[in-house]
Amino acid sequence: MTKQHANWSPYDNNGGSCVAIAGANYCVIAADTRMSTGYSILTRDYSKICKLADKAVLASSGFQADVKALQKHLAAKHLIYQHQHNKQMSCPAMAQLLSNTLYYKRFFPYYAFNVLGGKGCVFTYDAVGSYERVGYSSQGSGSTLIIPFLDNQLKSPSPLLLPAVDAVTPLSEAEAIDLVKTVFASATERDIYTGDRLEIVVLNADGTRYEYMELRKD
């Protein structure tokens, strides 16, 4: 008789997809609200979006317990920053803080895949803190379906081009919101971990606005 070994893991993948698109004076950050494990849906109404500062919004997929721990750590660091500098962090400053936080945990990483959005900028991450400033990005279980669609529609300039071309998308805010709704409606058809409801956060000169759209529930 073969010996059975316990196969326990400290990680899980709760699925879901996140998207961010930046324009010249806005940013649209969106994520679905389904949280799953294996073939089971744990809840249909879980927000993957966290407002870290007035100018920085984080959307995260992966292991949601690690995501929560990461958000609490960033909130504490941001509070210390506000006491020391008497102002809120800018989006690029928050991007560097997030990178440092993930890299510091690289030997037992936060199993979280993040996109950080601020007005006119999007930062995309891997689990151990490598990040890049881009015009649009997607993370999560549906990202392999969403990124080719966004590449086709938005055609981000190569970072190797000289002189450097600005990565922000040429779309208006309303067009970007419509595009986000379209990519999620498309991804929901093929990815079982994406669905139920779409949460959209719009950052612009007027502040922060929330929008919602129903997605497939099967």
C-alpha positions as CSV (number, residue, x, y, z in Angstrom):
1,M,0.0,0.0,0.0
2,T,1.4,3.4,-1.0
3,K,1.9,6.0,1.6
4,Q,-0.5,9.0,1.3
5,H,1.2,12.4,2.0
6,A,-0.9,15.3,3.1
7,N,-0.8,17.9,0.4
8,W,-1.6,21.2,2.3
9,S,-0.9,24.6,0.8
10,P,-0.9,28.0,2.6
11,Y,-2.3,29.5,-0.6
12,D,-5.5,29.4,-2.6
13,N,-6.6,31.2,-5.8
14,N,-10.0,32.8,-5.4
15,G,-10.2,33.9,-9.0
16,G,-11.7,37.0,-10.5
17,S,-10.4,39.6,-12.9
18,C,-9.2,43.2,-12.6
19,V,-8.7,45.9,-15.4
20,A,-7.4,49.4,-15.3
21,I,-7.3,51.9,-18.2
22,A,-5.7,55.4,-17.9
23,G,-6.4,58.4,-20.1
24,A,-4.9,61.9,-20.0
25,N,-7.0,63.1,-17.1
26,Y,-8.9,60.0,-15.8
27,C,-8.4,56.4,-14.8
28,V,-11.0,53.6,-14.9
29,I,-10.4,50.7,-12.5
30,A,-12.8,47.7,-12.6
31,A,-13.2,44.2,-11.2
32,D,-15.9,41.6,-10.9
33,T,-17.3,40.7,-7.5
34,R,-17.2,36.8,-7.7
35,M,-15.0,35.0,-5.2
36,S,-14.5,31.3,-5.8
37,T,-12.5,28.3,-4.7
38,G,-12.2,25.3,-7.0
39,Y,-15.6,24.8,-8.6
40,S,-17.5,26.5,-5.6
41,I,-18.6,30.1,-5.4
42,L,-17.9,31.5,-1.9
43,T,-19.7,34.8,-2.5
44,R,-21.2,36.7,-5.4
45,D,-20.7,40.2,-3.8
46,Y,-17.0,40.6,-2.8
47,S,-15.3,43.9,-3.8
48,K,-11.7,43.4,-5.1
49,I,-11.2,47.2,-5.3
50,C,-9.6,49.2,-2.5
51,K,-9.2,53.0,-2.4
52,L,-5.8,53.5,-0.8
53,A,-5.7,57.3,-1.2
54,D,-7.6,60.1,-2.9
55,K,-5.3,59.6,-6.0
56,A,-4.7,55.8,-5.8
57,V,-7.0,52.9,-6.2
58,L,-5.9,49.3,-6.0
59,A,-7.6,46.3,-7.6
60,S,-6.3,42.8,-6.7
61,S,-7.0,39.2,-7.6
62,G,-5.4,36.0,-6.3
63,F,-5.6,34.8,-2.7
64,Q,-8.1,37.2,-1.0
65,A,-6.7,36.6,2.6
66,D,-3.3,37.8,1.4
67,V,-4.9,40.7,-0.5
68,K,-6.6,41.8,2.8
69,A,-3.4,41.6,4.7
70,L,-1.6,43.6,2.0
71,Q,-4.3,46.3,2.0
72,K,-4.1,46.6,5.8
73,H,-0.3,46.9,5.6
74,L,-0.5,49.6,2.9
75,A,-3.2,51.5,4.8
76,A,-1.0,51.6,8.0
77,K,2.0,52.8,6.0
78,H,-0.1,55.5,4.3
79,L,-1.4,56.7,7.7
80,I,2.2,57.1,8.9
81,Y,3.1,59.0,5.7
82,Q,0.2,61.4,6.2
83,H,1.3,62.1,9.8
84,Q,4.9,62.7,8.7
85,H,4.2,64.8,5.5
86,N,0.8,66.3,6.2
87,K,-0.5,65.2,2.8
88,Q,-1.7,62.1,1.0
89,M,0.5,59.9,-1.2
90,S,0.5,60.4,-5.0
91,C,-0.1,57.4,-7.2
92,P,3.6,57.0,-8.2
93,A,4.6,57.1,-4.5
94,M,2.0,54.5,-3.6
95,A,3.2,52.4,-6.6
96,Q,6.8,52.4,-5.2
97,L,5.5,51.6,-1.7
98,L,3.5,48.6,-3.1
99,S,6.5,47.3,-5.0
100,N,8.7,47.6,-1.9
101,T,6.1,45.8,0.3
102,L,5.7,42.9,-2.2
103,Y,9.5,42.5,-2.7
104,Y,10.1,42.5,1.0
105,K,7.9,39.4,1.3
106,R,9.4,37.7,-1.8
107,F,10.5,34.5,0.0
108,F,6.9,33.9,1.3
109,P,5.0,36.2,-1.1
110,Y,1.6,37.7,-0.9
111,Y,-0.3,35.7,-3.5
112,A,-1.8,38.8,-4.9
113,F,-1.8,40.2,-8.4
114,N,-2.4,43.9,-8.4
115,V,-3.2,46.8,-10.7
116,L,-2.9,50.3,-9.2
117,G,-4.6,53.2,-10.9
118,G,-4.4,56.9,-10.5
119,K,-5.3,59.9,-12.7
120,G,-3.4,59.4,-15.9
121,C,-1.4,56.4,-14.8
122,V,-1.7,52.6,-14.3
123,F,0.9,50.4,-12.6
124,T,0.8,46.6,-13.1
125,Y,2.5,44.1,-10.8
126,D,3.6,40.5,-10.4
127,A,3.4,38.8,-7.0
128,V,7.0,39.8,-5.9
129,G,6.9,43.5,-6.7
130,S,8.2,43.8,-10.2
131,Y,6.1,46.7,-11.7
132,E,5.7,48.8,-14.8
133,R,3.9,52.0,-15.6
134,V,1.5,51.3,-18.5
135,G,-1.6,52.8,-20.2
136,Y,-3.8,49.8,-19.4
137,S,-3.5,46.4,-17.7
138,S,-5.4,43.4,-16.5
139,Q,-4.7,40.8,-13.7
140,G,-6.5,37.7,-12.6
141,S,-8.1,34.6,-14.0
142,G,-9.6,36.4,-17.0
143,S,-6.5,38.4,-17.9
144,T,-5.4,36.0,-20.6
145,L,-8.7,36.7,-22.4
146,I,-8.9,40.5,-21.6
147,I,-5.3,41.6,-22.4
148,P,-5.3,40.5,-26.1
149,F,-8.6,42.3,-26.5
150,L,-7.2,45.5,-25.0
151,D,-4.0,45.2,-27.1
152,N,-6.1,45.0,-30.2
153,Q,-8.2,48.0,-29.3
154,L,-5.6,50.3,-27.7
155,K,-2.2,49.2,-29.1
156,S,0.2,50.4,-26.4
157,P,3.4,51.9,-27.8
158,S,6.6,49.8,-27.3
159,P,8.7,51.0,-24.4
160,L,11.7,50.5,-26.8
161,L,10.6,53.3,-29.1
162,L,12.7,56.5,-28.9
163,P,11.8,59.2,-28.2
164,A,9.5,57.6,-25.6
165,V,5.8,57.8,-26.4
166,D,3.2,58.5,-23.7
167,A,1.4,55.2,-22.7
168,V,-2.0,56.8,-21.8
169,T,-4.9,55.7,-24.0
170,P,-6.4,58.1,-26.6
171,L,-10.0,57.2,-25.5
172,S,-12.4,59.5,-23.8
173,E,-13.6,58.6,-20.3
174,A,-17.0,57.4,-21.5
175,E,-15.4,55.2,-24.3
176,A,-13.0,53.7,-21.7
177,I,-15.9,52.8,-19.4
178,D,-17.8,51.2,-22.4
179,L,-14.6,49.2,-23.4
180,V,-14.3,47.9,-19.8
181,K,-17.9,46.8,-19.8
182,T,-17.4,45.0,-23.1
183,V,-14.2,43.1,-22.1
184,F,-15.9,41.9,-18.9
185,A,-19.0,40.8,-20.7
186,S,-16.7,38.9,-23.1
187,A,-14.5,37.4,-20.4
188,T,-17.5,36.2,-18.3
189,E,-18.6,34.0,-21.2
190,R,-15.4,32.0,-21.1
191,D,-14.0,32.2,-17.6
192,I,-15.9,30.4,-14.8
193,Y,-14.2,32.5,-12.1
194,T,-15.3,35.9,-13.5
195,G,-18.9,37.0,-13.2
196,D,-21.9,38.1,-11.1
197,R,-21.4,41.8,-11.0
198,L,-18.9,44.4,-12.3
199,E,-17.7,47.2,-10.1
200,I,-16.1,50.2,-11.8
201,V,-14.3,53.1,-10.1
202,V,-13.6,56.2,-12.1
203,L,-11.0,58.7,-11.0
204,N,-11.0,62.2,-12.6
205,A,-10.7,65.9,-11.7
206,D,-14.1,65.8,-10.0
207,G,-13.0,63.0,-7.6
208,T,-14.1,59.3,-7.4
209,R,-17.2,57.8,-9.0
210,Y,-18.6,54.3,-8.7
211,E,-20.6,52.4,-11.4
212,Y,-22.0,48.9,-11.4
213,M,-23.1,46.4,-14.1
214,E,-24.7,43.0,-13.8
215,L,-22.8,40.1,-15.3
216,R,-23.6,36.4,-15.9
217,K,-24.4,34.5,-12.7
218,D,-23.8,31.0,-14.0
